[in-house]
Amino acid sequence: MTPEEIGKIVDVAKKFGIRKVKISGGEPLIRRDITDIVREVSSRKLKDVSLTTNGILLEKLADKLKNSGLDRVNVSLDALNPELYKKITGGDVNKVINGIKRAIDVGLTPVKINFLAMKINICELEKIMDFCRELGAILQIIEFIPIKKELKNYYYDISKIEKELEEKADKIIVRKFQNRKKYFIDTLEVEVVKPMDNSKFCMNCSRIRLTYDGYLKPCLLRDDNLVDILTPLRRGENIEKCFLECINRREPYFKDF
């Protein structure tokens, strides 16, 4: 899809009450036209335009992203130890750290750090918390979903983390969206994202996703109910019906029976 096509889809999305857009991937910063995409989306006068990235290219692009209208970034950071980070992602953690600091410097704030909790990296959590506290970043601890059998050994039960956070927190707020808890510990803000077998994760979800190849995706965890929006857009057809069909196909992935 071109940046202009994405902008046209956002125009229609606004008619259905969408006021926030998050650009993610994959890795969105590898697109050569990413600043054009941000500019197209932000020109629609939305409440919030954010971007999720692995942070490797963030230091280089932070200024351009800010100047294109991006409000803030989420950065994935699964370890601060260089060897462990490279083992998990294959990348250089120092590039990510520099990218996070540059994002803060140019005002892509609040920066949110996404920590995917796994057995292999749970030993890094305290360091990550200190890192976020030092920089004034918000920490999101995300439960790992082992979508393949061979990944089950990496799963870590984050209810243990929740218990520790509850004991340390000065204040706890529960967001309506996905019933997420936010823990305030001194100057640090921590949010726990727990989707596994959690019907409340689905209950208040109002998100629609647009895939890179032009499909509306009603559910993060499903690929069998997508709605083609790019084909009718390029034919000059009314694409409002695509949003209606996408909404009609929504149903909770995790359910209480």
GICORWO-V171093 format. One record per pair of residues at least 4 apart in sequence whose ideal C-beta (glycine too) atoms are under 7 Angstrom apart, sorted by the first residue. I is the first residue (numbers start at 0). GAP is how many residues later the second one is. D is the distance in whole Angstrom. If there is no record, write none. Layout:
BEGIN
((I/GAP/D) (I/GAP/D))
END
This chain:
BEGIN
((0/4/5) (0/5/6) (0/213/5) (0/229/6) (2/4/6) (2/30/6) (2/33/4) (2/34/5) (2/37/4) (3/4/7) (3/36/6) (4/4/7) (4/225/7) (4/228/6) (5/4/6) (5/31/6) (5/34/6) (5/35/7) (6/4/7) (6/33/4) (6/34/7) (6/37/7) (7/225/6) (8/4/6) (8/201/6) (8/220/6) (8/224/7) (8/230/7) (9/4/7) (9/11/6) (9/31/6) (9/34/5) (10/33/6) (11/227/5) (11/228/6) (11/231/6) (12/5/4) (12/230/7) (13/4/6) (13/30/6) (14/225/7) (15/227/5) (18/27/6) (18/28/4) (19/26/6) (19/27/6) (19/28/4) (20/20/5) (20/25/6) (20/28/5) (21/28/5) (21/29/7) (21/30/6) (22/5/5) (22/14/7) (22/15/7) (22/28/4) (23/4/6) (23/28/4) (25/186/7) (26/26/7) (26/27/6) (27/6/6) (27/23/6) (27/25/6) (28/5/6) (28/24/5) (28/28/4) (28/29/7) (28/32/6) (30/6/7) (32/4/6) (33/4/6) (34/4/6) (34/29/5) (34/30/6) (34/33/4) (35/4/6) (36/4/6) (37/4/6) (37/11/7) (37/27/6) (37/30/4) (37/31/6) (37/32/5) (38/4/6) (38/29/4) (38/30/6) (40/8/5) (41/7/5) (41/26/7) (41/27/3) (41/28/7) (42/26/7) (47/23/5) (48/20/6) (48/21/6) (48/22/5) (49/21/6) (49/22/5) (49/23/6) (49/24/6) (50/14/7) (50/19/6) (50/22/5) (51/22/4) (52/5/6) (52/20/6) (52/22/6) (53/22/5) (53/35/7) (53/37/7) (53/42/7) (54/20/4) (54/21/7) (54/22/7) (54/41/4) (54/44/4) (54/45/6) (55/35/5) (55/39/5) (55/40/6) (56/4/6) (57/4/6) (57/15/7) (57/17/7) (57/41/3) (57/44/7) (57/45/6) (58/36/7) (58/39/5) (58/40/4) (58/43/4) (60/4/5) (61/4/6) (61/37/7) (61/40/4) (61/41/5) (61/44/5) (61/46/6) (62/4/6) (62/43/5) (63/4/6) (64/5/4) (64/43/7) (65/4/6) (65/40/5) (65/41/6) (65/42/6) (69/38/6) (71/36/5) (71/37/6) (71/38/6) (71/39/7) (72/30/5) (72/35/5) (72/38/6) (73/38/4) (73/40/5) (74/21/7) (74/24/7) (74/25/5) (74/36/6) (74/38/6) (74/39/7) (75/38/5) (76/19/6) (76/36/5) (76/37/7) (76/38/6) (76/51/7) (77/7/7) (77/10/5) (77/11/7) (77/37/6) (77/38/5) (77/43/5) (78/5/4) (78/6/4) (78/9/6) (78/14/7) (78/42/5) (78/45/5) (79/13/6) (79/44/6) (79/47/5) (79/48/6) (79/51/6) (80/4/6) (80/43/6) (81/4/6) (81/11/5) (81/12/7) (82/4/6) (83/4/6) (83/37/6) (83/40/7) (84/4/6) (84/6/7) (84/8/4) (85/4/6) (85/5/7) (87/32/7) (87/33/6) (90/4/7) (92/4/6) (93/4/6) (94/4/6) (95/4/6) (96/4/7) (97/4/6) (98/4/6) (99/4/7) (99/11/6) (99/35/7) (99/37/7) (100/4/6) (101/4/6) (102/5/4) (102/8/5) (103/5/6) (103/7/6) (103/31/6) (109/27/7) (109/28/5) (110/26/4) (111/25/7) (111/26/5) (111/28/6) (112/15/7) (112/19/5) (112/24/5) (112/26/5) (112/27/7) (113/26/5) (113/28/6) (114/10/7) (114/13/5) (114/24/6) (114/25/7) (114/26/5) (114/27/7) (115/26/5) (115/28/6) (116/5/6) (116/24/6) (116/25/7) (116/26/6) (116/27/6) (116/39/5) (116/41/5) (116/44/7) (117/4/7) (117/26/5) (117/36/4) (117/38/5) (118/35/6) (118/37/5) (119/34/6) (121/34/5) (123/4/6) (124/4/6) (125/4/7) (126/4/6) (127/4/6) (127/11/7) (128/4/6) (128/10/6) (128/59/6) (129/4/6) (130/4/7) (131/5/4) (131/6/7) (131/7/4) (131/56/6) (132/54/6) (132/55/4) (137/51/5) (137/53/7) (138/49/7) (138/51/5) (139/51/5) (139/53/6) (140/17/6) (140/20/6) (140/49/6) (140/51/5) (140/52/7) (141/51/4) (142/15/5) (142/50/6) (142/51/5) (142/52/6) (142/53/5) (143/10/6) (143/11/6) (143/12/6) (144/50/6) (144/51/6) (145/5/4) (145/6/5) (145/8/7) (145/9/5) (146/4/7) (157/4/6) (157/34/7) (157/36/6) (158/4/7) (159/4/7) (160/4/6) (161/4/6) (161/30/6) (162/4/7) (163/4/6) (164/4/6) (164/18/4) (164/25/6) (165/6/7) (167/17/5) (168/14/4) (168/15/6) (168/16/5) (169/14/5) (169/15/6) (170/13/4) (171/9/6) (171/11/6) (172/9/5) (173/5/6) (173/7/5) (174/5/4) (174/7/6) (175/28/6) (176/27/5) (177/22/6) (177/23/5) (177/26/6) (177/27/6) (178/21/4) (179/11/6) (179/12/7) (179/13/6) (180/11/5) (181/7/6) (181/9/5) (182/7/4) (183/5/6) (184/5/7) (193/4/6) (193/7/7) (194/6/4) (196/57/6) (197/56/5) (198/4/6) (198/53/6) (198/55/5) (198/56/6) (198/57/5) (200/53/6) (201/50/4) (201/51/6) (201/52/5) (202/49/7) (207/8/6) (207/10/7) (207/38/6) (208/8/4) (208/11/7) (209/6/6) (210/4/4) (210/6/6) (213/14/7) (213/15/6) (213/16/3) (214/11/4) (214/12/6) (214/13/6) (214/14/7) (215/10/7) (215/11/4) (215/13/5) (215/26/6) (215/27/7) (215/30/4) (216/9/6) (217/7/6) (217/28/5) (217/31/5) (217/32/4) (218/6/7) (218/31/7) (218/34/5) (220/32/5) (221/31/6) (224/24/5) (226/15/5) (226/18/5) (226/19/5) (226/22/7) (228/4/6) (228/10/5) (228/13/4) (229/4/6) (230/4/6) (231/5/4) (231/7/5) (231/10/6) (232/6/5) (239/4/6) (240/4/6) (241/4/6) (242/4/6) (243/4/6) (244/4/6))
END
